[in-house]
Amino acid sequence: MTQTSHHPAPLNILQEVFGYPAFRGAQEAIIDQVSQGGDALVLMPTGGGKSLCYQIPAIARHRADRGVTVVVSPLIALMHDQVGALEEAGVHAAFLNSTLSSEQAQHVEREMMSGRLVMLYAAPERITNPRFLAQLDSLAERGLLSLFAIDEAHCVSQWGHDFRSEYLALSLLHERYPEVPRIALTATADDLTRADIISRLRLEEARVFISSFDRPNIRYAIIEKDKPREQLLRFIRDEHENDAGVVYCQSRKKVEETADWLVAEGLKALPYHAGLDAAVRQKHQDRFLREDSIVMVATIAFGMGIDKPDVRFVAHLDLPKNIESYYQETGRAGRDGAPADAWMAYGLADVVNQRRMIDESPAGEEFKKGQRGKLDALLALAEATDCRRVRLLSYFGEASTPCGNCDNCLLPPATWDGTEAARKLLSCIYRFQQNGGQRFGAGHLIDVLRGKATDKVTQYGHQSLSTWGVGADLPETQWRAVLRQLIALGHVVTEGEYMTLALADSARAVLKGEVQLLLRVPAVAPKRGKLTRGNRPSGSGGSGAPTDLDAAAQDRFDQLKAWRAEVAKEHGLPAYVIFQNVALAEMARQHPRNLEALGQISGVGAKKLEAYGQEILRVLDAD
């Protein structure tokens, strides 16, 4: 049967299965393209509804007797949650991964081969395994191989921030099954990564859908490091008491030390990194997904595919590698659309460390050059005095206007003419090189500029340099900010194991006074609540709990959350898989008296109405 131009089937599925009244953004066009057998590359921000873009075509094509959709997913945790959510919604889905016993895996394979299964989630290395490919061959011969969905598609690109070599083999899907449509999805990809995805996955004929990268509910703030642990604690206590959040650190050691420190300060914090025992990692991840108010302190080993919608903040205690990483990591906050924060503290050592990691990597020079360019773009974002969101979106090729909701918009930073200070600093580095060809680090440079007679200054006779004491009028914090910005601008480079300082070619123009440098004044931490006056979406407070409920509705909301926690525990699933907070808040607000009214609430699909409707009505009417 040919669909009409309105393609009612996908909309019916959206309403009946998932309980949502209408599509968002480009979802409908993407779903139509894939449902009708076309390929697609989808760039859509985290929380934008990417999963529905392949789940609805999978359901539609299965109902048309097209068989199973195979979803490529790199993470076991994501597979579990997605399958759990689909089964809750009445869609027959399963996963194949190392957590299954051989009997369980065989049962899943039988369901797949019979055509009864709608969606199967598996990792790329399993999908390209000869035994599994033989099973796909059999399905394809019988016309029961419906669709391939490749999630986290940026993993295929060496230019992406999370390259995984096993993704490279996925090009064989096109070669082996040219008639089976494919949809590749990612939240982050610049032009270079996008081109790489198309080339490596053979998606030259695919329609490309690029949604807005803007996450208006996230407020971005980047501050200079000054006792960063205490800055982090102040941020959490002032703005996110009892909230779920993620704190990213660069090293495993720092993850464990930071988590221990936060626990000692009375927070529920857990460490997560690849060096922990797999069982410990799984336990910590499960607690984060299933409990409220957990702060996960982690390396970048944690996060991809984490579907928890009510993460209220993502904090960085170290600078990420590039804007793609920063955007992907901060995007894990506020997936439910309620206000969330992306907070980062960074300093001179971060800049030096990231440059060193690039320089010392075994990669080729062309790749290193690309990585340096990406780091420079992130440093420009960190040092910016204008709207963070405009800069961030511009990086992904999207024009925008000042958001009124980032730190620079809410509290415009003071700037000063740092040209003379920069010339003094560059001149001092030049004098070191002239005075015996020695090179020194940041601490010694600032001591000389401020006229501080340390043993090292005396040892090298640097009190006799013409630059000795010329910067005594500025505090050490300001000199560090000047140096950091000069490194960020590329006028100073760091070299060798001890990260000594040298002049870049572009320093010559600054020394000659041909370039004016307007620099940020080192910021003072804002007072409690100072940043909360921006244009933040209403309807939720810091904890993701609704703030616009009256006392009776709030009581109903609390009762519904308690009921949901019991159901989630019984089913072995995170609470948000049963119903998200936004759906519970709407139930509490509207107080439906019958199943028909309850079924009109967004997020209540037919299966959930049948499974939980009477229980929800009972909870709502309980005294």
N, C-alpha and C positions, 0 to 999 in steps of 0.2 A: 504494500500500500504506500502510495506517495504522500509525503507530508505536505501540508499546505504551506504557503509562504510564511505563515506565523510559527511554524514548527511547534505545535502545541505539546507534543510528547515530552520534550525536555522540561518545559515549564510545569507540566503535570507531575513529572518525577520530582522536581524541586519542591513542589507544594506537598505532594502526597508522602514522599519518603523522608524529606529533610525538614518539612514544616516551614519553609521560608516563602513569603508571598511573591517575591520578584527577584530577578537577577540583578547583580551589581556590575557596573562598568562594562567591560568587554566580555563578561562571562558567557552571555547568550551567543554572541558571534563565534566565540571559541568552541563552544559546545556544539553549535550547528556544523561548523567546519569538520570537527572530528566525528560527530555522530554519522555524518554522511560519507565518511571514509577518507577525508583529507588529512594531510599532515599539518602539524602546528608547532611553532616554537613560542612559548609563553613566558614573558617576563612580567611578574606581578609581585608586589611587595608582600612580605610576610603578613598574614592576617587579611590578605585581600581575597581569599576564597579560591586559591589555586586548586585544592583537592577536588572541589566540585567540577572543575573543568575537565577532569578525566573520569570522575566517578559517575556523573550523569550520563555521558556517552557510553560508559561501560554497561550501565543498567539498560539504557535504551537499546543498545546493540544486542545485549543478551536477550531482551524481550523479543527481539526480531530474529531469535535463533542463530545469532552469530557466535555464540560461545563465550569463552573466557577472555578477560582482559588481564594481561600480565603487567604488574607495576614494579618497576625497578626502583628499589629503595636501599640506600646505603646503611640504614640503621635499624637494628632490632627493636629498639624502644618505639620508634615511629611505626613500624609494622604492627606491633602489638596494639598500640592505641588506635590506629586507623581501622584495623580489623575489628577490634572491640566496638568501636563507634558504628561501623557499618552493620555489624550483627545486631546491635541495639536498635538500629533503624530498620531492621528487617531485610537487609541485603546479605546474601550468602557470600562471605569472603573468608579467606584463610591466608596463612603465610607459611613459607618453607624456610626454616633457618635452624641453627644449631641448638636451639632450646627444645626442639621436638624430639621425642623418642622415635625409634625406627617405625614402631607401630603407628604413631601419630602421623609421621611423614607419609607413610603408605596410604593412610586414610585420606589425607589431603590430596595426594596424587590421584587416587581413585575418583574423588569428587571432581578434580580438574578434568581428567580424561573422559568422564561421563558427560561433561558439558553442563553439569548442574551448578558448578561454581561460577559466580559472577566475576569476582576479582581474586587474583593471587598475587601476593606481595613476596618478592624475593630479592636477594642482593645480586649485583651484577656478576660476581664470580660464579654463582649458582646457575644463573640464566645462560651463561656461555659454556657451562659444563657439557661435555658430549652426551651424557645420559639424559640430561634435561632437554637438550636440543632435539634428541630423538623423540622425546615425548611431544615437543612442540611440532615437530615434523608430522607426527600422527594426527595431532589436532588440526593442523593446517590442511592436510589432505582431506579431512572430513568437514572442512569449512567451519571449524569450531575454535579458531584462533581469531579473536575479535579485534584486539587493539594492544599496542605497547605504549605504556606511559612511563617516561624516564624522568623521575623526580630528581631534584638537586643536579640538574644537567650541567651546571658550571664545573662539576667535578671532572668533566672530560677534558677541560682546557688547561694547558700548562700555564696560561696567562691568568687563570682564575685563582682565587685565594685558597682553594681547597682541593687541589688536583689529586685525583686518585687513578692510578694507572689501570686498574681493572675496568674502568669506564671506557677505555679506548677500544676494547673488544666489542662494544655494543654496536659498532658499525655493521657487524655481520647480520644484525636483525634486518636491515634494509636489503642486504645482498641475498639473504636466505628466504625472506618472506616479503617480497616487494609489494604484494597485494594487501598486506596488513598495515593499516594506518598507524602512525606514531605521533605521540605528543610529548615534547620535551619541555620541562618546566624548571624555572629558577627564579629566585628573588633578586639576584644581583648578577649583572654582567655588563661591563663596559663594552664599547664597540669592538675592541680586540677580542675579548672573550666570546662575545656574541658570534663573531665571524668564525672563531675556532669551533664553537659548538656546532654551527651549521656544517662546517667542513668535515669534522671528525665523525658526526653522527649521520652524515649524508642527508641533510635536511634542505638541500638546495631548492627543492620544489615546495617546501612548507610555507604556509602563511605565517608571518611573524606578527605577534600581538604584543605590544609594549604598553603596559598600563602605567599610570602615574606612579613614580617612586615615592611620592609624598606620603608620610605617615603623620597627619596633622595632630593626632593625639599624643605624639611623643614630643617632649620638650628636651632640647639638646643644651647641654652646659659643659664647658671645658674650662678647667681652672689650672693655675700653676701649682705645682707640688710644693707644699710647705707642711711637713709632718703628715704625709698622705693618709696614713691609717686613721689619724685623728680627724682629718677632713672627711674621710669616708664615714666614720662613726657619726660625726655631726650631721652629715647629709641624711643618713638612714634614720637617725633619731628625730631630726627636725621634720622630715618630710615623709618617711616611710616606716614608721613604727608599726610592727606586726604585719608588714607586707612581705610577699614573696619577691625575691630578687636574685639576680646573678651578679657576682663580682668576678671579673676576669683579671688574672695575673699571668705573667709570662712564663714563670718557672714553677715546677712542681714544689720546690722548697718553699717558695713564697706563698703558694696556694695553702700549704699545710700550716705555715706560720700565721697567715692572715686568718684562716678559719679558727685556729686555736685562740687567737687574740680576740676575735669577735665573740666566741663562746665565753671567754673569761669576762667579757664586757656585758654578758647577759643575753646575747642573741642566740637564736637557733640557727647555727651555721654548720655547714658540712663541706668537706673538701672533695674535689673530683679531679682526677688527672689520670693519664694513661698508665702511670706507674703503680697505681693501686691495684690490689687484687680484683679480678673481674667480679667476684661475688660482692665485694665491698662497693664497687662502682654501681652495680645493679641495685644494691640496697639503698644507697644514697639517692640514686636517681628516682627510685620508686617513692621514697619518702618525699622528695621534692614535688613529684607529680601528685601525690595523694594527700599530703598534709598542707595546712595553711602556714604562712609566716616563716617558711624555710628560706634562708639565704644560702645559695650554693656558691661557694668560692671555687673557681675552676680555671683550668687552662682551656685553650680552644678545643680540647678533646671533648668538651661538653657543649651541647647546644643544638647542633643541626638536627632538625626533625623533632625538637621538643615542642609539643603542641599545647602546652599549658597556656591557657588564654589570659590568666590573671596575674602574670608577672608584671609587677608595678614599676620595677626599675632594673636597668642594667648599668653596672658601674665598671669602669676600667681603671685599674691601678697602674697599668702599663700601656704604652702606646701600641695599638695594633700595627700590622704591617702596611696596610693600605686602606683606602676608603671603602673598597668592597668588603673587607673583613669587618671594618667598623660598622658599616650599614647592616651587614648580615647579623652581627652580634647584637647591636642595639635593637634590631627589628624583632628580637625575641620578647621585647617588652610590649605590653598593651595590645596583644592580638585580639582582645575582646572589644577594642575601640575606645575603652575608657582611658582617662589620662594616665600617662606613664612618663618616666624620666630616663634619659640617656645621659649619664654623668661620667666625666672622665677627668682624672688628674694626671698631668704630664709635666715632665721637666727635662732639663738638659741631658741627663743620663739616658733618658728614653731615646732621644734623637741619636745620640752617640751609639747606643746599643743596636738600634735598628740598622744604622748605616754599617756597623761592623758586621752584623749577620749577613747583610747583602754582600759585602766585600769578601767575606771569608767563605761564602757558599761555593760549592764546586761547579756551579752553573756556568754556562758560557757568557761571554761579555755582553752579547745582545740581550740576553734575558736579564742580566744584572742591570743593564741600562734601563730596561723597562721597569724593573722593580724600584730603582732609584726615583724614576719619574713618578711612580705611584706613591712612594713615600713622601716626595716633595708636595704632592697634591694634598695628602693628609696633613702635613705640617702647615701648609697654607690655610687649611680649614681650622687647625688648632690656634693659629696666630691671628686669624681674621678679626677685624674690628666691626665688620658688617654682619648681616643676618647669616647664621649658620645654615639654615635650611636652604636659602638661596644658593649658597656655595655647594652644599651637598647635592642638591638636585641638578645644578649646573654640571657637575662632574658626570652625571648620567645623561647629559644632553637635554635636560628639561628646564625650560625657563619658568621663573616664578617671581613673586613679589615678597617683600619682607613679611615674616610670619607673625611678628608680635608676640611670639611664644618661646623664643630661645633666650639664652642668657644675654646675648649681645643686643637683642631687641628690647628686652625687659630692663636691663641695666647697661646702657651703652658704655663700653669701656673708654676710659680716658686715653688719649694718645699724646705723645710728645715728640718733638723733633729730636730724634736720636742720632742725627747725622754726625755731630761733633764727637759724641761718645763713641760711636762706631769707628770713627777715624782714629781716635785715641787707642781703642782696643786693637784694631788692625795694625796700627803703627807699632804697638808693643810686640805683637807676634813677629812683625818684620824685624824689629831690633833683636829679638831672641835669635833669629836666623842669621843676622849679621854678626852677632856676638858669639862666634865660634860654631855657628851652624847648629846650635842646640834647639831642640823642640820640647815644649812643656805642655802640661794639661791645664784644664780650666782653673783649678784651685790656685796654682802658682801664678798664672796670668793675672787673676783678680787681686792676689796679694800684692803684686808689683804695681798694678794700677792704683791701688788704694794706699800704697806706701806702707805696707805692713812688713816689718823687719823680722821675717822668720829665719830659721837656720838655713833653709834652702836658698833664700834670697841672698843671705850673706855668703854662703858657699860659692855661689855663681857670680857674686859681685854685681847683682842686678840693681842694687840701690844706686849705682852710678849711671844707669841708663837714663836717657832723656825722658822716657815715659814713666819713670819711677814717681809714684804719688800724684800723677796728673788726674787721676779719677777719685781722689779722696772725698770729693763732694757727693758721690753717689754711694748708697749702701750696697752691700754684697748681693742682696736679692735682685737689685736692679741691674747690676753688672751681669749676673747670671742670665737674666731675661734678655739683655742686649746680645750676649754671646749666643744664646739659644736661637734667637731670631736671625742672627747673622748666619748661623749654621743652616737654619731652615731656608733662608733665602739663597743659600749656596755660595756665600762669600767666604766662608771658612770651612775647611774640611778637616776631618779627624783621620789620623793615620796610626797604623801599628797596633801592637798588643796593648800599649798603655794609652791609646787614644789621644796622642799629642795633637796639637793644633797647627795647621798650616794655612797659608793664604791660597784661595782659589784665584783663577785668572780674573774673575769679575771684581775682586777686591780692589784692583787698581783704580777703577772708576770711582769707587767710594772714597778711597784715600785722596784722590784728586779733587773731591768735592763736586763731582759731576752728577752724583745721585743723591736725592734727598730721601731720608729714611724716617717715616712716621711709624713709631713703635708703640706697642701697647704699654700702658703703665701697669706694673704688676698689681693684680687685683687683690683686694681685701675680701675675705669670705663674707658673703651677705649674712645679715641677721636672719634669725629664724623666720621662715615663711616669706621672706622678701621676694622670692621669685614666683610665688603662687598667684600673682595677680594678672597673669597673662590671659590670652584668649583660649582658655582650656575648655574642652567640651564639658558640658554639664551632665549631671545624671549619675556620676559615680564619685565617691571620695577616694582617698589614698588607697584603701584596701580593696578597691573594686566593688565595695558594697555601695548600693544606691544611696544617695543623700537626699533624694526628693520624695521619700516615702513618709507618710504620716506614721504616728506611733502604732496604730493598728496594723497598717501594711508592713511596717518594719518587723513587727512580731510575727506576722504570717511568713515573711521572708526568712526569718531565723528558723521557724518551724520547718519550712521547706528545705533549708540547707541541712538541718539535722536529719530529716527523712532521706534526703539524697545521699548523705554520708553513709547511712545504713545500707542503702541499695548498692552503692558503689563498692562497699566492703564485701557485701554478699557476692557480687559479680566479679570481684577482683580487678576492678577498673578504677582509674582516676575519676573523681566526682564530676569533672566537667564533661566527661564522655556521656554521662547520664543526661544532664542538662547543664548548660552554662548559666552563670550568675544572671546574665541579662534576661534569660527566659524566666528564671525564678522570680526576678524582680518584677517582671511584667505580670506574672501570675498573682503575685502579692498585691500589686497596684490595682489590677482589674478585678480581682476576686471573682473569677467565673463561677457560676452556680451549676453549670451542667456541662456535659462532655462537648456539646456543639460549640459553646463559648470558649472552652479550654482549647479546642482544636484550632481556633482562630489565632492563637498566640504564636508569634514567630518562634520557630525552633521545636514546635510540637508536631511531629509527623504522625502518620496514621498508625504505625507500629507502636510508637511510644504512647500514643493516646490509648490504644487498646491495652498495652501492658501496664500503664501506670495511671491512666485517667481517674479511675475510681479512687485510688489511693490518694492522689493529689487533691481531689475534691474533699476527701475526708480530712486531710491535713489542713486544708484551707478553712474548713468549717469547725475545726476543733477549738474548744474554748481555751 
